[in-house]
Amino acid sequence: MTAREAWNKTWDVNVTGAHIMTTTFLPLLLKSRDPRLLFITSGLSSLQASSDSKNPKNVFPPAGLPKPLPFVGYRSSKAGLNMVMVEWAKALENDGVKVWSVAPGLLATGLGGDTELLKRLGAQDPSIGGDTIRRVVEGERDGESYRSL
């Protein structure tokens, strides 16, 4: 897969797919008694945190080449998803829909490959992320709607 194909696939899944799915199911969402819309984002998508030279997740390489940019496609796509959340939150505010971007944290799922490596890097059990999402769905974070959690 070329770099362009990888970027396109990442943005297609994380941004375009979320937007199209929201558009498709919006009529059903609006029929709900207590409508909630969650976008699953990442803590790696924060522009402020990504600019912090003290953040160990950030890479500030020395002068010269090559320039490693780990996860830049993923990080930027999740930042794009956060903007999609903001736009949907504005569009649905007068419909009473609560909207969030939820970052479940670094989790030791099979999606990243080696779960043991992920655990050594500080990844938590996937149930932790599931509990975060559950609390939003069940209303425990209603006061924080229209934000990234």
N, C-alpha and C positions, 0 to 999 in steps of 0.2 A: 504494500500500500504506500503510495506517495505521501509526502507531507501534506499536500493539498487535499488528497482524499481523506486523510486522517482528520484534518481540521473540519472539512465539510461534514464528515460523518458525526463528529463530536457535536458540532453546532446543530446538525439536523436532529439528533436525538435529544440533546439537552435543552434546546431553545425552540426550534421550529416544531418539534413533536409535542412539546408541552403546550405551546400556543394553539396548535391545530386541535389537540385533544380537548382543550378548554373550550374552544369555539364549538366543537362538535357536541359536547355534552352540556353546554350552557343552558339550553331549554329545560333539561332535567334538574340542573342545579337550582335554577330560579323557582322551581316548584317545591323545593324543600322548605320545611318549617323553619329551619335554622341553618341556612346555607353557609358552607365553609369551603374555601378553595386553598389548597396547600400545594406549593411548588417545592420540590426537594432540591435544596441548594447545597452549598459547601462553605465551610469556614474559609477555604482557600480562595473564595471569590471576592472577599472584601478588598476594595481598593486601598483603604487606609492601612489595613494590616499587611497587605502585599507590598506597601511602600516602606514599611518599618525595617530599618537595617538591624534592629535588635531582635527581630522575629527569626527564630532558627529555621523556619520553613522557607525563608527567602534566600535566594542565591544572588550574591553580588560578586561576580567573577572578576579576577584581575584583568588588567589591560591585555589586549591581544586576543588572538583567536585560538581555539573555538570559543563560542559563547553558548554555554549550556543554558537552556530555558526549560527546565523540567516542568511538566504539567501546564505549560502556557495555554495550550488549546483548551484543556479542561477548565482551568481557572477562568479564562476569559469567557467561555461558554456559560459557566455558572454566574458570572457577573452579568452577562446578557440576560440570563434567566431572571435575575433579580430585577432588571429593568422591565421585563415582561410582567412580573408580579406587580410592580408599581403601576404600570399602565392598566392592568386588569383591576387593581384595587380602586383606582380612580374611576374607571368605567362602571364598576359595580357598587360603588359607595351608596348611591341612592336606591339601590335594590336591596340593601341590607345584607349583602354578602360580606362575610369576614374573610380576609385574604392574608396569607402569610407566605414567606419563604422560610423553610425550616431546614437548618443544617444539623443533621443527626450526629455529626462528629465523625472522627476517624474510627471506622469499625472493621473488625477482622472478618470481613465477608469473603466469599470466594471471588468476588468481582475483581479484586486487585491482584489475584494470583495467589501467592504464597501467604496463607493466613498466619503461619508461624512468624514469618518476617514482619508482617503487619503488627503482630502482637509485640515483637521486640521493639518496634518503632512507636509503641504506645497505643496501638489500636485497642479499642474496647470491644466487649462482647456485643454482637448485633442487637441483642435485646435492649441495650441502653438506648440506641437510636430509635428502636421501636417504641420504647416508653416515652421518649420525647415527642414523637409523632402522636401517640395515643393521648397525651396530655393536651395537645392542641385540639385534636378532634373532639375530645370530650369536654372542651370548654374551659379548661384550667388556665389557658393563656388568652382568653378573650380580650382582656384589657390591652393586649399587645398586638392586636390586629393591624394590618397594613405595615408590617415590619418584617425584617429578617431576624429570625431567632436562631 
